[in-house]
């Protein structure tokens, strides 16, 4: 059965969410996290620069295989403390059949910092 849809938003609401593409430049295990996670440093280029985050993506990804991969993230959420680590962006993903995160990324290589529209 499909999940229920959230209340509608305006196009202006959508435009306020900055979703940009970046390239993972570093990835490290995050053993201090409550749930298995990986710390990521993502280069968004331009004014955004390098931002860090943690993600519960250990089922399908290992740190060494993430470096160089482009990802899509929300870059204008406020920073959030995750244990001893400050997360500055939200990397986006969708659940697989088992509910494990599969990262969203562009089909083709695109310039870092490109904003989704």
HELIX and SHEET records of a PDB file:
HELIX    1   1 UNK A   11  UNK A   16  1                                   6    
HELIX    2   2 UNK A   63  UNK A   66  1                                   4    
SHEET    1   A 5 UNK A  50  UNK A  55  0                                        
SHEET    2   A 5 UNK A  38  UNK A  43 -1                                        
SHEET    3   A 5 UNK A  19  UNK A  29 -1                                        
SHEET    4   A 5 UNK A  70  UNK A  74 -1                                        
SHEET    5   A 5 UNK A  90  UNK A  91 -1                                        
SHEET    1   B 2 UNK A  80  UNK A  82  0                                        
SHEET    2   B 2 UNK A  85  UNK A  87 -1                                        
SHEET    1   C 2 UNK A  93  UNK A  95  0                                        
SHEET    2   C 2 UNK A 101  UNK A 103 -1                                        
END                                                                             
